[in-house]
Amino acid sequence: MRPNTRLTLSAAALSAFVALAPAKGTETFSLEDRILRVLIDSSAGGMTDTQTRILLEYMEDYLPGDPAIVAQNRGGAIGMRALEYVAQIDPTEELVFMSVSSSLPFDARRGLVDDRLYDPETINWVGSFRGSAIYCVFSTESGIVSIDDLAERDVTMATASASGRSYNLLWISNGAFGWNFVPVAGYGSTPEMALAVARGEVDGLCSNYSTYQSMVAPLVEDGDAHVLFYMDNAPRDDIDALYLPDVLAGHEGLEFYQSAFAAMSFDGPYAVPAGADPGFVAVIREAFAAAVADPDFREAADELGLDVVYKSGEELAETANRIANLPDELIEQMQVLIPN
């Protein structure tokens, strides 16, 4: 049975939402007769594309002026194509709302992103609603049944690309715990990776909560695979699996791994480009928060298997700045382990 969708509204998030509400007598930024261009930094049919289009169905109910919404997929280069497009427009003339690669702040801190495309201090974070949990699943045929098995031989793991959180965490866990993960990159989608696990082409995969629920869980239900552990910034009562920090409590590499995980846990963020009208930013943030709080949206998200954990734009900005200021020593340790 699919766990119930979680909606977390922290005190900080609620305060931020209240603060964004226009004061009595002030004029809301009007979107009447305007075009709202929505950039989706992934290919059509992927999880980011799917969740963004569902989000837009509900956001449009909360956007003043009934603007025309034009959604465009600009996937590729791990989200860089969308940023390159934004760099060529005037954000005061063209109204843009966009999904952003979850790995962007961390990749920028590692020096992999042109600072002309991303500045954590000027981008207008809108919010996110996707949790950070990762499931690590192994095929029944792999023979991987305990944490100790991960250090006994090479363990092939399907990944979409040679980047991103799952890929990077595989290498970091090797260094932290002495495991022998061998990422196999190049799979076009999670269904392809799940099929590779089912066929025994690879030993396993690590996927986020959403893709697990919608695309990987059937393998577990059919007995073709099992969940060995999950990872998150804190244990969760609604996930019936071993929590990695509990399993490895006291391990000398656990603190480093948890720090790395926290740095990469910037899931499913949305933003408005730097330089946009503050009134427009406020309207988009309000509509985003209202849509995520809409019971009908939460029901639709649950049907999709989304893990709804709301974070405000202010919370994302704080996290992005914290990532931007991670100590050099920690980044250097990660750079040694991640081969790109």
ROVODO-83162 format. One record per atom (N, C-alpha, C): residue in three letters; x, y, z. Coordinates in steps of 0.02 Angstrom, whole numbers, padded with zeros to 5 digits, always signed. Layout:
<tordos>
AlaXYZ...
</tordos>
This chain:
<tordos>
Met+00043-00060+00000Met+00000+00000+00000Met+00044+00062+00000Arg+00028+00110-00042Arg+00066+00171-00046Arg+00056+00212+00018Pro+00112+00237+00048Pro+00104+00279+00107Pro+00066+00342+00090Asn+00034+00371+00140Asn-00001+00434+00129Asn+00048+00489+00113Thr+00028+00534+00069Thr+00071+00591+00053Thr+00078+00634+00114Arg+00140+00656+00127Arg+00154+00699+00184Arg+00155+00771+00161Leu+00126+00815+00201Leu+00130+00887+00187Leu+00160+00919+00249Thr+00221+00942+00244Thr+00254+00972+00301Thr+00255+01047+00291Leu+00223+01084+00335Leu+00224+01156+00334Leu+00257+01180+00399Ser+00321+01196+00396Ser+00356+01216+00456Ser+00332+01285+00478Ala+00347+01302+00541Ala+00329+01368+00567Ala+00361+01423+00524Ala+00423+01410+00504Ala+00458+01460+00462Ala+00423+01469+00396Ala+00400+01412+00367Ala+00367+01416+00302Ala+00301+01453+00308Leu+00264+01438+00361Leu+00200+01472+00370Leu+00210+01546+00381Ser+00260+01564+00421Ser+00274+01634+00433Ser+00292+01670+00369Ala+00332+01635+00327Ala+00353+01665+00264Ala+00293+01676+00219Phe+00247+01627+00219Phe+00188+01633+00176Phe+00145+01691+00198Val+00136+01698+00264Val+00096+01754+00289Val+00129+01820+00272Ala+00196+01822+00277Ala+00232+01884+00263Ala+00225+01904+00190Leu+00216+01853+00146Leu+00210+01868+00075Leu+00141+01894+00056Ala+00092+01883+00097Ala+00025+01905+00081Ala+00024+01981+00075Pro-00007+02008+00022Pro-00006+02080+00013Pro-00045+02115+00069Ala-00016+02170+00093Ala-00049+02208+00146Ala-00112+02241+00119Lys-00159+02255+00163Lys-00221+02286+00142Lys-00207+02354+00110Gly-00236+02365+00052Gly-00226+02428+00017Gly-00169+02427-00033Thr-00128+02374-00032Thr-00074+02369-00081Thr-00100+02335-00144Glu-00066+02347-00198Glu-00088+02320-00263Glu-00048+02258-00281Thr-00082+02202-00296Thr-00049+02141-00316Thr-00024+02148-00388Phe+00035+02121-00401Phe+00064+02122-00468Phe+00014+02088-00516Ser-00004+02121-00570Ser-00054+02095-00615Ser-00024+02053-00671Leu-00053+01995-00683Leu-00032+01951-00738Leu-00083+01953-00795Glu-00130+01999-00791Glu-00182+02003-00842Glu-00151+02018-00910Asp-00172+01979-00959Asp-00148+01987-01029Asp-00073+01975-01035Arg-00045+01939-00987Arg+00027+01922-00990Arg+00035+01848-01005Ile+00094+01831-01028Ile+00113+01761-01039Ile+00161+01740-00984Leu+00145+01686-00949Leu+00190+01658-00899Leu+00225+01598-00932Arg+00290+01605-00943Arg+00328+01552-00974Arg+00357+01507-00920Val+00340+01443-00923Val+00364+01396-00873Val+00416+01351-00905Leu+00477+01354-00880Leu+00532+01313-00906Leu+00541+01252-00863Ile+00539+01194-00895Ile+00547+01130-00860Ile+00614+01101-00880Asp+00660+01095-00832Asp+00728+01076-00849Asp+00737+01000-00854Ser+00690+00967-00888Ser+00695+00895-00900Ser+00655+00879-00963Ser+00664+00819-00988Ser+00628+00799-01048Ser+00555+00783-01031Ala+00513+00782-01082Ala+00442+00768-01073Ala+00433+00697-01047Gly+00387+00690-00999Gly+00372+00624-00973Gly+00410+00604-00911Gly+00463+00641-00895Gly+00502+00626-00834Gly+00465+00649-00772Met+00492+00633-00714Met+00458+00650-00652Met+00452+00725-00642Thr+00506+00762-00656Thr+00502+00835-00648Thr+00450+00864-00695Asp+00448+00840-00757Asp+00398+00864-00805Asp+00327+00848-00780Thr+00317+00788-00757Thr+00250+00766-00735Thr+00227+00806-00674Gln+00272+00813-00624Gln+00250+00847-00563Gln+00240+00922-00575Thr+00280+00951-00622Thr+00272+01022-00636Thr+00205+01035-00671Arg+00187+00993-00717Arg+00124+01003-00753Arg+00064+00993-00707Ile+00069+00948-00659Ile+00015+00941-00610Ile+00013+01003-00566Leu+00071+01027-00545Leu+00074+01088-00504Leu+00041+01146-00540Leu+00054+01154-00605Leu+00027+01210-00643Leu-00049+01207-00647Glu-00077+01147-00648Glu-00150+01141-00650Glu-00183+01175-00590Tyr-00148+01174-00533Tyr-00175+01204-00473Tyr-00150+01275-00462Met-00089+01290-00482Met-00063+01357-00475Met-00104+01408-00513Glu-00128+01388-00572Glu-00164+01436-00614Glu-00227+01462-00579Asp-00254+01423-00532Asp-00313+01446-00495Asp-00296+01503-00447Tyr-00232+01511-00431Tyr-00211+01560-00382Tyr-00170+01617-00412Leu-00165+01619-00478Leu-00128+01672-00511Leu-00175+01728-00531Pro-00166+01789-00506Pro-00210+01845-00522Pro-00203+01865-00595Gly-00260+01879-00627Gly-00258+01903-00696Gly-00264+01850-00748Asp-00268+01786-00728Asp-00279+01731-00775Asp-00230+01735-00835Pro-00165+01731-00822Pro-00116+01736-00876Pro-00117+01674-00921Ala-00092+01681-00981Ala-00082+01623-01025Ala-00019+01588-01001Ile-00023+01522-00989Ile+00034+01484-00964Ile+00062+01441-01021Val+00125+01451-01035Val+00159+01413-01088Val+00216+01373-01056Ala+00208+01307-01054Ala+00259+01264-01024Ala+00305+01238-01079Gln+00370+01242-01067Gln+00419+01220-01116Gln+00471+01175-01083Asn+00485+01119-01114Asn+00537+01074-01089Asn+00604+01096-01117Arg+00650+01111-01072Arg+00718+01128-01092Arg+00767+01085-01052Gly+00760+01020-01062Gly+00802+00972-01027Gly+00870+00967-01060Gly+00916+00936-01025Gly+00982+00925-01052Gly+01035+00962-01013Ala+01096+00934-01015Ala+01154+00964-00982Ala+01141+00976-00908Ile+01103+00930-00878Ile+01088+00932-00806Ile+01060+01000-00786Gly+01012+01024-00824Gly+00978+01086-00808Gly+01011+01148-00835Met+01069+01142-00866Met+01105+01201-00889Met+01070+01235-00949Arg+01037+01196-00991Arg+01004+01226-01049Arg+00950+01276-01029Ala+00914+01259-00976Ala+00862+01306-00952Ala+00895+01369-00926Leu+00950+01363-00889Leu+00984+01421-00862Leu+01014+01463-00918Glu+01040+01430-00970Glu+01069+01467-01027Glu+01015+01507-01063Tyr+00955+01478-01067Tyr+00900+01515-01099Tyr+00882+01576-01058Val+00878+01568-00992Val+00859+01623-00948Val+00911+01679-00952Ala+00974+01661-00961Ala+01027+01711-00963Ala+01021+01757-01024Gln+00981+01737-01073Gln+00974+01776-01135Gln+00911+01820-01136Ile+00871+01817-01084Ile+00809+01855-01084Ile+00812+01913-01035Asp+00765+01958-01041Asp+00758+02014-00994Asp+00703+01993-00944Pro+00721+01977-00882Pro+00671+01952-00834Pro+00620+02004-00813Thr+00632+02067-00830Thr+00582+02118-00815Thr+00529+02122-00869Glu+00544+02094-00928Glu+00497+02095-00983Glu+00463+02028-00993Glu+00501+01974-00985Glu+00474+01907-00996Glu+00465+01874-00928Leu+00404+01852-00913Leu+00388+01823-00849Leu+00403+01748-00851Val+00451+01727-00810Val+00474+01657-00812Val+00470+01626-00742Phe+00444+01566-00740Phe+00443+01524-00681Phe+00474+01458-00702Met+00520+01431-00663Met+00558+01374-00688Met+00573+01321-00635Ser+00577+01259-00657Ser+00604+01207-00614Ser+00680+01211-00619Val+00713+01191-00567Val+00786+01196-00564Val+00815+01129-00543Ser+00870+01110-00574Ser+00903+01048-00556Ser+00918+01046-00481Ser+00901+00991-00449Ser+00914+00984-00377Ser+00988+00988-00360Ser+01030+00970-00408Ser+01102+00969-00394Ser+01135+01037-00406Leu+01097+01087-00429Leu+01127+01151-00449Leu+01169+01184-00394Pro+01143+01196-00333Pro+01184+01230-00283Pro+01248+01192-00266Phe+01244+01126-00261Phe+01303+01087-00245Phe+01353+01087-00303Asp+01328+01078-00364Asp+01372+01080-00422Asp+01406+01148-00429Ala+01369+01201-00414Ala+01398+01268-00416Ala+01454+01275-00365Arg+01442+01248-00305Arg+01494+01252-00252Arg+01556+01213-00272Arg+01547+01162-00313Arg+01603+01122-00336Arg+01638+01153-00396Gly+01612+01209-00420Gly+01643+01243-00476Gly+01623+01216-00544Leu+01567+01180-00547Leu+01546+01149-00610Leu+01495+01191-00647Val+01476+01249-00620Val+01424+01291-00651Val+01453+01361-00661Asp+01444+01387-00720Asp+01465+01455-00736Asp+01429+01504-00689Asp+01466+01544-00651Asp+01433+01588-00603Asp+01392+01642-00635Arg+01397+01649-00701Arg+01354+01696-00736Arg+01284+01667-00745Leu+01277+01601-00738Leu+01213+01568-00745Leu+01177+01558-00678Tyr+01215+01559-00625Tyr+01184+01546-00559Tyr+01220+01584-00505Asp+01182+01622-00467Asp+01208+01658-00409Asp+01159+01646-00352Pro+01181+01611-00299Pro+01134+01594-00244Pro+01106+01654-00208Glu+01139+01712-00216Glu+01116+01772-00180Glu+01065+01812-00220Thr+01059+01799-00286Thr+01013+01839-00326Thr+00955+01800-00356Ile+00962+01734-00363Ile+00906+01695-00390Ile+00847+01699-00341Asn+00787+01701-00367Asn+00727+01707-00325Asn+00696+01638-00316Trp+00714+01605-00261Trp+00686+01540-00248Trp+00611+01546-00231Val+00571+01503-00260Val+00498+01505-00249Val+00477+01454-00197Gly+00503+01394-00201Gly+00486+01342-00154Gly+00498+01273-00183Ser+00485+01223-00145Ser+00489+01154-00168Ser+00437+01113-00130Phe+00420+01055-00157Phe+00372+01014-00121Phe+00390+00940-00124Arg+00453+00926-00140Arg+00474+00856-00145Arg+00522+00839-00089Gly+00508+00785-00055Gly+00551+00762+00000Gly+00618+00738-00024Ser+00664+00724+00023Ser+00733+00708+00005Ser+00751+00635+00015Ala+00703+00593+00032Ala+00719+00523+00046Ala+00744+00487-00017Ile+00793+00442-00007Ile+00819+00400-00061Ile+00815+00327-00038Tyr+00786+00285-00081Tyr+00783+00213-00069Tyr+00840+00179-00108Cys+00874+00132-00077Cys+00923+00091-00113Cys+00895+00020-00117Val+00884-00001-00179Val+00849-00064-00194Val+00895-00111-00231Phe+00891-00176-00215Phe+00934-00226-00246Phe+00893-00284-00271Ser+00913-00310-00328Ser+00876-00366-00357Ser+00884-00429-00314Thr+00835-00471-00318Thr+00838-00534-00281Thr+00896-00577-00305Glu+00910-00574-00370Glu+00964-00614-00398Glu+01033-00590-00379Ser+01038-00527-00355Ser+01104-00499-00340Ser+01138-00533-00280Gly+01098-00560-00235Gly+01126-00590-00175Gly+01144-00539-00122Ile+01130-00475-00134Ile+01143-00422-00085Ile+01086-00422-00035Val+01100-00444+00026Val+01047-00449+00077Val+01064-00411+00140Ser+01126-00386+00146Ser+01145-00348+00206Ser+01194-00293+00187Ile+01202-00245+00232Ile+01249-00190+00220Ile+01320-00218+00210Asp+01338-00270+00246Asp+01406-00298+00240Asp+01420-00323+00170Asp+01368-00345+00134Asp+01379-00371+00067Asp+01405-00318+00019Leu+01393-00255+00035Leu+01413-00200-00010Leu+01488-00191-00012Ala+01524-00221+00035Ala+01597-00215+00037Ala+01631-00279+00013Glu+01591-00330-00004Glu+01620-00395-00020Glu+01640-00401-00094Arg+01606-00365-00138Arg+01620-00370-00210Arg+01595-00307-00245Asp+01611-00300-00309Asp+01585-00244-00348Asp+01509-00251-00353Val+01474-00195-00342Val+01401-00194-00343Val+01379-00143-00396Thr+01353-00167-00452Thr+01334-00122-00507Thr+01268-00088-00491Met+01265-00022-00503Met+01206+00018-00487Met+01186+00060-00548Ala+01123+00054-00569Ala+01098+00093-00626Ala+01090+00166-00606Thr+01113+00211-00650Thr+01104+00283-00640Thr+01087+00315-00707Ala+01053+00371-00704Ala+01032+00405-00765Ala+01091+00439-00799Ser+01135+00469-00760Ser+01191+00506-00788Ser+01249+00506-00738Ala+01307+00526-00763Ala+01366+00529-00721Ala+01367+00595-00682Ser+01313+00607-00647Ser+01307+00667-00606Ser+01243+00658-00565Gly+01224+00710-00529Gly+01163+00705-00490Gly+01175+00673-00423Arg+01126+00680-00379Arg+01135+00659-00310Arg+01147+00585-00303Ser+01106+00543-00334Ser+01114+00471-00325Ser+01182+00447-00347Tyr+01203+00471-00406Tyr+01269+00453-00433Tyr+01324+00474-00385Asn+01322+00537-00364Asn+01375+00562-00320Asn+01376+00526-00253Leu+01317+00512-00226Leu+01315+00479-00160Leu+01341+00407-00163Leu+01335+00375-00221Leu+01363+00308-00227Leu+01439+00310-00217Trp+01472+00358-00249Trp+01544+00364-00242Trp+01563+00386-00172Ile+01525+00432-00144Ile+01541+00456-00077Ile+01532+00401-00025Ser+01482+00359-00033Ser+01472+00304+00014Ser+01529+00253+00008Asn+01556+00245-00052Asn+01614+00201-00059Asn+01672+00225-00015Gly+01685+00290-00019Gly+01740+00318+00021Gly+01725+00320+00095Ala+01662+00332+00112Ala+01644+00338+00183Ala+01641+00271+00218Phe+01615+00221+00183Phe+01601+00157+00215Phe+01641+00098+00188Gly+01681+00109+00136Gly+01720+00054+00108Gly+01678+00008+00064Trp+01623+00034+00037Trp+01582-00007-00007Trp+01611-00009-00078Asn+01581-00049-00121Asn+01608-00058-00188Asn+01555-00046-00242Phe+01519+00010-00236Phe+01470+00026-00287Phe+01506+00044-00353Val+01478+00019-00408Val+01503+00036-00474Val+01444+00065-00513Pro+01438+00132-00517Pro+01382+00162-00553Pro+01386+00147-00627Val+01329+00128-00655Val+01324+00116-00727Val+01278+00169-00755Ala+01307+00221-00785Ala+01269+00279-00808Ala+01243+00269-00879Gly+01194+00310-00897Gly+01169+00310-00966Gly+01098+00288-00975Tyr+01065+00269-00921Tyr+00995+00249-00927Tyr+00952+00311-00936Gly+00905+00307-00983Gly+00866+00366-01001Gly+00811+00384-00952Ser+00788+00336-00912Ser+00733+00349-00867Ser+00733+00298-00811Thr+00694+00313-00758Thr+00689+00266-00703Thr+00658+00200-00725Pro+00606+00199-00768Pro+00580+00135-00791Pro+00634+00091-00823Glu+00679+00123-00861Glu+00734+00085-00892Glu+00780+00056-00838Met+00794+00095-00787Met+00836+00071-00733Met+00802+00015-00695Ala+00738+00022-00682Ala+00700-00030-00646Ala+00700-00095-00687Leu+00692-00088-00752Leu+00693-00147-00796Leu+00762-00181-00794Ala+00815-00140-00792Ala+00882-00168-00789Ala+00893-00208-00724Val+00864-00183-00669Val+00868-00220-00606Val+00829-00285-00611Ala+00768-00281-00638Ala+00726-00340-00644Ala+00759-00394-00687Arg+00794-00373-00739Arg+00826-00420-00785Arg+00894-00446-00759Gly+00918-00417-00705Gly+00982-00437-00679Gly+01041-00406-00715Glu+01029-00354-00754Glu+01083-00320-00790Glu+01128-00282-00742Val+01098-00257-00688Val+01134-00224-00634Val+01108-00251-00568Asp+01146-00239-00516Asp+01127-00265-00451Asp+01072-00224-00418Gly+01072-00158-00430Gly+01022-00117-00396Gly+01020-00046-00421Leu+00984-00005-00384Leu+00980+00067-00399Leu+00959+00103-00336Cys+00974+00168-00334Cys+00951+00210-00279Cys+00907+00264-00311Ser+00845+00270-00287Ser+00799+00317-00317Ser+00764+00358-00263Asn+00739+00417-00283Asn+00703+00457-00234Asn+00635+00427-00219Tyr+00603+00454-00169Tyr+00539+00428-00144Tyr+00487+00424-00200Ser+00483+00477-00239Ser+00431+00481-00291Ser+00439+00427-00343Thr+00500+00422-00371Thr+00510+00372-00423Thr+00507+00301-00394Tyr+00526+00294-00331Tyr+00519+00228-00300Tyr+00446+00208-00299Gln+00403+00252-00272Gln+00333+00235-00265Gln+00299+00220-00332Ser+00316+00259-00382Ser+00280+00253-00446Ser+00310+00202-00493Met+00376+00189-00488Met+00408+00148-00539Met+00450+00090-00513Val+00474+00093-00451Val+00518+00041-00425Val+00481-00006-00377Ala+00434+00021-00339Ala+00397-00020-00291Ala+00367-00083-00320Pro+00341-00082-00383Pro+00314-00144-00411Pro+00365-00202-00413Leu+00429-00186-00421Leu+00480-00239-00420Leu+00483-00272-00351Val+00477-00230-00299Val+00480-00255-00231Val+00417-00296-00216Glu+00360-00271-00238Glu+00296-00305-00226Glu+00294-00373-00262Asp+00327-00377-00320Asp+00328-00440-00358Asp+00383-00488-00335Gly+00425-00466-00288Gly+00477-00509-00262Gly+00541-00509-00304Asp+00545-00464-00353Asp+00605-00461-00396Asp+00661-00420-00364Ala+00644-00381-00312Ala+00694-00339-00279Ala+00672-00325-00208His+00718-00298-00169His+00702-00279-00100His+00739-00215-00082Val+00710-00178-00034Val+00741-00117-00010Val+00790-00135+00046Leu+00853-00117+00036Leu+00903-00132+00088Leu+00904-00077+00141Phe+00899-00014+00119Phe+00898+00042+00166Phe+00872+00104+00131Tyr+00856+00155+00171Tyr+00840+00220+00143Tyr+00881+00273+00179Met+00889+00331+00147Met+00926+00385+00176Met+00885+00449+00172Asp+00888+00489+00224Asp+00854+00554+00226Asp+00890+00595+00279Asn+00871+00659+00284Asn+00902+00702+00334Asn+00880+00685+00405Ala+00826+00647+00411Ala+00800+00625+00476Ala+00759+00562+00464Pro+00753+00518+00515Pro+00713+00458+00506Pro+00640+00474+00495Arg+00605+00430+00460Arg+00535+00442+00443Arg+00492+00383+00467Asp+00437+00400+00499Asp+00391+00349+00524Asp+00353+00315+00467Asp+00346+00350+00410Asp+00305+00324+00356Asp+00343+00282+00305Ile+00408+00268+00317Ile+00447+00227+00272Ile+00465+00162+00309Asp+00443+00107+00283Asp+00454+00042+00314Asp+00518+00011+00286Ala+00574+00035+00308Ala+00639+00010+00286Ala+00691+00032+00337Leu+00751+00004+00332Leu+00805+00021+00377Leu+00831+00091+00361Tyr+00840+00131+00414Tyr+00867+00199+00406Tyr+00943+00193+00413Leu+00979+00213+00360Leu+01051+00200+00357Leu+01090+00225+00418Pro+01079+00286+00444Pro+01116+00308+00503Pro+01104+00264+00564Asp+01046+00233+00568Asp+01034+00186+00623Asp+01076+00123+00615Val+01080+00099+00553Val+01118+00038+00539Val+01193+00049+00550Leu+01217+00109+00533Leu+01288+00123+00537Leu+01306+00170+00595Ala+01265+00171+00646Ala+01278+00213+00704Ala+01348+00199+00731Gly+01387+00252+00741Gly+01454+00244+00768Gly+01508+00234+00716His+01488+00225+00652His+01538+00216+00599His+01576+00281+00589Glu+01641+00277+00581Glu+01682+00338+00575Glu+01667+00379+00513Gly+01638+00348+00462Gly+01624+00385+00401Gly+01553+00414+00398Leu+01512+00400+00450Leu+01442+00420+00446Leu+01433+00496+00447Glu+01469+00532+00488Glu+01461+00604+00492Glu+01477+00637+00425Phe+01530+00615+00392Phe+01548+00642+00327Phe+01493+00627+00276Tyr+01468+00566+00276Tyr+01415+00547+00229Tyr+01352+00589+00241Gln+01333+00597+00303Gln+01273+00636+00318Gln+01281+00709+00297Ser+01341+00736+00306Ser+01354+00805+00284Ser+01348+00811+00208Ala+01374+00761+00174Ala+01370+00762+00101Ala+01298+00755+00078Phe+01261+00711+00110Phe+01191+00702+00092Phe+01151+00766+00101Ala+01162+00799+00158Ala+01126+00862+00171Ala+01143+00914+00119Ala+01206+00916+00097Ala+01226+00965+00046Ala+01191+00953-00020Met+01175+00890-00034Met+01145+00873-00099Met+01069+00869-00095Ser+01040+00878-00037Ser+00968+00869-00030Ser+00931+00934-00041Phe+00927+00952-00103Phe+00895+01015-00122Phe+00843+00997-00175Asp+00792+00959-00154Asp+00751+00923-00202Asp+00695+00963-00234Gly+00690+00955-00300Gly+00634+00982-00339Gly+00621+01056-00330Pro+00672+01100-00329Pro+00658+01171-00317Pro+00631+01207-00379Tyr+00596+01262-00366Tyr+00571+01306-00419Tyr+00594+01376-00404Ala+00603+01415-00457Ala+00630+01482-00448Ala+00605+01529-00502Val+00614+01593-00489Val+00604+01647-00537Val+00673+01677-00548Pro+00692+01691-00610Pro+00760+01717-00624Pro+00777+01780-00585Ala+00841+01789-00573Ala+00866+01850-00542Ala+00847+01910-00584Gly+00830+01965-00551Gly+00814+02026-00586Gly+00741+02036-00600Ala+00699+01987-00584Ala+00628+01993-00596Ala+00596+02043-00548Asp+00539+02069-00567Asp+00502+02116-00525Asp+00484+02082-00458Pro+00500+02113-00402Pro+00484+02084-00337Pro+00410+02068-00329Gly+00366+02110-00360Gly+00295+02096-00356Gly+00277+02031-00391Phe+00309+02018-00447Phe+00298+01956-00483Phe+00322+01897-00442Val+00381+01903-00412Val+00408+01850-00370Val+00359+01834-00313Ala+00332+01885-00280Ala+00286+01875-00225Ala+00223+01839-00247Val+00196+01858-00306Val+00136+01826-00332Val+00148+01752-00346Ile+00205+01737-00376Ile+00221+01667-00392Ile+00230+01626-00328Arg+00263+01655-00279Arg+00272+01619-00216Arg+00205+01605-00182Glu+00161+01654-00183Glu+00096+01646-00152Glu+00056+01591-00188Ala+00056+01593-00254Ala+00019+01544-00293Ala+00047+01474-00283Phe+00113+01470-00280Phe+00146+01405-00268Phe+00126+01376-00201Ala+00132+01417-00148Ala+00114+01393-00081Ala+00041+01373-00077Ala-00003+01413-00107Ala-00074+01397-00105Ala-00090+01333-00143Ala-00057+01323-00200Ala-00069+01262-00239Ala-00047+01200-00201Val+00012+01204-00169Val+00038+01146-00132Val-00007+01130-00072Ala-00038+01181-00043Ala-00083+01170+00014Ala-00153+01149-00007Asp-00167+01150-00071Asp-00234+01133-00096Asp-00246+01058-00088Pro-00300+01038-00053Pro-00314+00967-00042Pro-00319+00927-00107Asp-00345+00958-00160Asp-00350+00922-00224Asp-00281+00910-00254Phe-00236+00958-00245Phe-00167+00947-00268Phe-00135+00890-00230Arg-00145+00889-00164Arg-00114+00836-00123Arg-00141+00768-00143Glu-00205+00765-00160Glu-00234+00701-00182Glu-00203+00680-00249Ala-00196+00727-00295Ala-00165+00712-00359Ala-00092+00691-00349Ala-00056+00724-00304Ala+00013+00707-00290Ala+00019+00637-00260Asp-00029+00620-00217Asp-00029+00554-00186Asp-00038+00500-00239Glu-00082+00512-00286Glu-00094+00463-00339Glu-00031+00453-00381Leu+00009+00505-00387Leu+00071+00500-00425Leu+00128+00471-00383Gly+00117+00466-00318Gly+00169+00440-00274Gly+00218+00493-00251Leu+00199+00557-00256Leu+00245+00610-00235Leu+00248+00616-00159Asp+00307+00631-00136Asp+00320+00641-00065Asp+00316+00716-00052Val+00259+00742-00032Val+00250+00814-00027Val+00275+00840+00040Val+00331+00875+00037Val+00360+00907+00095Val+00375+00978+00076Tyr+00333+01025+00095Tyr+00338+01094+00072Tyr+00395+01132+00105Lys+00432+01169+00063Lys+00483+01215+00087Lys+00472+01282+00051Ser+00477+01336+00088Ser+00465+01402+00060Ser+00527+01426+00022Gly+00518+01480-00016Gly+00574+01509-00051Gly+00627+01534-00003Glu+00606+01561+00053Glu+00654+01584+00103Glu+00695+01527+00131Glu+00663+01470+00142Glu+00700+01412+00168Glu+00750+01387+00116Leu+00730+01386+00052Leu+00775+01365+00000Leu+00835+01413-00006Ala+00821+01477+00000Ala+00875+01527-00004Ala+00926+01516+00052Glu+00901+01502+00111Glu+00945+01489+00167Glu+00988+01428+00155Thr+00957+01374+00129Thr+00994+01313+00115Thr+01045+01323+00060Ala+01025+01358+00007Ala+01070+01371-00049Ala+01131+01411-00027Asn+01120+01460+00016Asn+01176+01499+00042Asn+01221+01458+00087Arg+01191+01413+00124Arg+01231+01369+00167Arg+01275+01323+00125Ile+01246+01297+00069Ile+01285+01254+00025Ile+01342+01294-00008Ala+01327+01356-00027Ala+01377+01399-00059Ala+01435+01413-00012Asn+01423+01407+00053Asn+01476+01422+00102Asn+01502+01361+00139Leu+01492+01302+00109Leu+01520+01241+00139Leu+01596+01247+00143Pro+01625+01222+00197Pro+01698+01228+00204Pro+01736+01193+00148Asp+01792+01223+00129Asp+01832+01195+00075Asp+01854+01123+00090Glu+01868+01109+00153Glu+01891+01042+00171Glu+01839+00989+00153Leu+01776+01004+00167Leu+01723+00956+00151Leu+01716+00947+00076Ile+01718+01002+00039Ile+01713+00999-00034Ile+01771+00961-00063Glu+01831+00972-00037Glu+01890+00937-00062Glu+01884+00862-00050Gln+01858+00842+00007Gln+01848+00771+00021Gln+01800+00741-00029Met+01746+00777-00044Met+01697+00752-00092Met+01728+00749-00162Gln+01767+00799-00180Gln+01796+00802-00247Gln+01841+00742-00259Val+01875+00721-00208Val+01920+00663-00214Val+01880+00600-00231Leu+01820+00596-00203Leu+01780+00535-00210Leu+01738+00534-00273Ile+01715+00593-00295Ile+01670+00596-00354Ile+01711+00605-00417Pro+01710+00557-00463Pro+01755+00559-00521Pro+01729+00602-00578Asn+01712+00665-00566Asn+01694+00710-00621Asn+01700+00782-00598
</tordos>
